[in-house]
């Protein structure tokens, strides 16, 4: 399950530095989440940090990208391997 940031985002800058996968970046108007990098913090934390810290609760699960914990863990492992070979 990748997360996404809705139009309710107030650009508070809290989420971006907390993302362990660097999946969050500033979009044209609001922050956005790269679904190919989002693991919902699986492998790093018990809960998605962006969701925990968002003051306006604008980070739901992306309905077109529902993934199992196993898939998220595989993505986490792939991202970690890419870090070590870069």
C-alpha positions in Angstrom: 0.0 0.0 0.0 1.6 3.2 -1.1 0.5 6.3 0.6 -0.4 9.6 -1.1 -0.8 13.2 -0.1 -4.2 14.8 -0.7 -5.0 18.4 -1.7 -5.6 19.1 2.0 -1.8 19.3 2.4 -0.7 22.7 4.0 3.0 22.3 3.0 4.1 22.3 6.6 7.4 20.5 5.6 7.1 17.9 8.4 6.8 14.8 6.3 9.6 15.1 3.8 12.6 14.9 6.2 11.0 12.0 8.2 10.7 9.7 5.2 13.4 7.0 5.5 13.1 6.1 1.8 13.2 9.7 0.4 9.8 8.9 -1.2 8.4 12.4 -0.4 9.3 15.5 -2.4 7.7 18.8 -3.2 5.4 18.7 -6.2 4.1 21.6 -8.2 1.8 22.8 -5.4 2.0 20.3 -2.6 4.2 17.4 -1.4 3.9 14.1 -3.3 4.9 10.5 -2.5 6.7 8.3 -5.0 4.7 5.1 -4.8 7.7 3.1 -6.1 9.7 4.2 -3.1 7.0 4.2 -0.4 7.1 1.2 1.9 4.8 2.8 4.5 8.0 2.7 6.7 8.0 -1.2 6.7 11.5 -2.2 7.5 12.1 1.1 9.4 9.2 1.8 11.8 6.0 0.1 13.0 3.9 3.0 11.6 4.3 5.3 8.6 6.1 8.4 10.0 4.5 10.8 7.6 1.0 9.7 8.7 2.0 9.9 12.4 3.3 13.5 12.0 0.9 15.1 9.6 -1.0 17.8 11.4 -4.0 17.8 8.9 -4.3 14.0 8.4 -4.0 14.3 4.6 -2.0 11.1 3.9 -4.3 8.1 3.3 -3.5 4.8 1.6 -3.6 5.1 -2.2 -6.6 3.1 -3.3 -5.1 2.1 -6.7 -1.9 0.8 -5.0 -2.9 -1.5 -2.2 0.0 -3.8 -1.4 0.7 -6.5 1.2 3.2 -6.1 3.9 5.3 -8.8 2.1 5.4 -6.6 -1.0 6.3 -3.5 1.0 9.1 -5.5 2.8 10.5 -6.7 -0.6 10.5 -3.0 -1.8 12.3 -2.0 1.4 15.0 -4.7 0.8 15.4 -3.7 -2.8 15.8 0.0 -1.8 18.4 -1.0 0.8 20.4 -3.1 -1.8 20.3 -0.1 -4.1 21.8 2.1 -1.4 24.7 -0.3 -0.8 25.6 -0.6 -4.5 25.3 3.1 -5.3 
